[in-house]
């Protein structure tokens, strides 16, 4: 009996197999990329959750208050004496002396991110825990973080304003409730639905590094009923990139964290990256949903009300 010879693949059959494999890869890759982003988003939320736990522990030993960097106080509830934009890493080797007088730069030039560094100094958090894995940020690598009071590489004591975008700004992926005014100061006693920290917003990259200007608010800004896709330009750049943000992780006063697809969150469901325009909402949704964004001209704004979430950077 004649034995049947084994027949190999023909060229056409081989090409068909390759085409099928390529098709399967093209179908699976987006799903895998999406799964990776969702995993990173979970780590980001865990970072913020750990920060909230650290703040709560800090408050137990510090008059029931979350970290508030020492600063010169102001008599105006809506404007602070402190210049806090483009100040991440400035004088980071110096503990501010708010009673030294109005001309003392350490009391008038204070970043919001110093609040996070309190936890690094104490060992409650590591610099890596302030970097969202979905972002392009990199953790601070100082050998002795307890020697400093803010993010930023190297000794910046002699620099009024270091290259903060290349240093401190890109070492911290999160923003903090502006704590320098009279209202809305981070504390366990505020409304438990207050948003007090979150993925950093759309304005910091422009202000801290003088990058492309973020979208200006105008009459065509999305409303509280707009679809999440309409809000992408005003979301955090951490998850999707500048202008394409899918949303942000938000940490509330009770230290729980939620991922929200628009910046409308907190006790007043306001835009957490802007200050209320007024306390009366005379212009409808714009007063809190649109709000007043941080700019060079508005560089000393503070929360306008007790439930005005106003997170920077």
Helices and strands as residue ranges (DSSP letters): H 11-60, H 105-108, H 114-122, G 127-130, G 145-147, G 169-171, E 174-177, E 195-199, H 204-209, G 228-234, E 248-252, E 257-260, E 264-265, E 270-271, E 274-275, G 284-287, E 292-293, E 311-312
